[in-house]
Amino acid sequence: MFKNEAVAKDSPFRAGPLMAESDVVEIVVDWVHWYSNERLHSTLGYRAPVEFEELYYHEISASLPDEAARKLAAGVKKLPAKR
């Protein structure tokens, strides 16, 4: 999956041919950032982790607006409690 998404010739992470190891390193860093921070996750209600985390901390601090709270409740499945 990583190779197809990051280094394929038609990848949005590539700006041209891979001429040096530094080109690959740059692509890897960009891909990891996207995958970890910007990619929409189904388990997070199709939100990016950054957005989900922001909503979470607003919710626990009781400063989340009603509209955002409804969206969060509607879009995120509750995870089972750890045993």
N, C-alpha and C positions, 0 to 999 in steps of 0.2 A: 504494500500500500504506500509506504513512504516513498519508495523509488518512483512509482507512478505519479504521485502527487507532486513531489519536489523536484526531481531531476529529469523528468520526461521532457522531450523537446518542446511540447506544447504547454508545459507547466506555467501557471501564472507567477511562479516564484523565480523563473529564469528570465534574465534580460538579454541573453545571448549565449554563445557557445561557452562550454566549460573549458577554459584554457589552463587553469592552474588549480591547485588544491584550495587556495583561498576562495575561488569561485564556488566550490562545493560547500565549504564552510559557511559562506554567506547565505547560501540557499538553505542549508540545514538550520541555521539560526532563525531565519525568517519563517521557515515552516514550523519549527517548534514553537515559536511565539504565537503564530496563527492558531496552531492546533491546541495549545494550552490556554490561550486567552481570548481568542476571537471566534473560534468555531462554535456554531450553535449545537448544543447538546440536548438530545431528546429527554434525558433524565432530569434536565434542569428546566423543563418546559420550553424547549427550543430557544434558550437564551445562551448568551456567551457567559463563560465563567465569571468574568469581571462584572457583568451586569447582575448576575445572580448573587454574587457575593455582596455587592452594594445593596441590593434589595434585602438580603438577609440581615445585614447589620442595621439597616434602617428599621426593619421589622422588630428585631430584638431590643432596639432602643426605644421602641414605641413612638417613633417619629415618622413612620411610614404613612403617607396619605392614603385615604380610603380607597381611591381608584387603584393605586399600585398594589395595595394589599389584596384587593379582589383579583387582580391579574395574577398575582403570585399564587394565590390559593387555587385559582382555576387552572393554572398551567403547570403546576408542579405536583408530582405524585409524592405522597408522604412515604418516607423510607421506614421500614420496620425497625423497631427498637432493637438495639444490640442485646444479646443475651449474656 
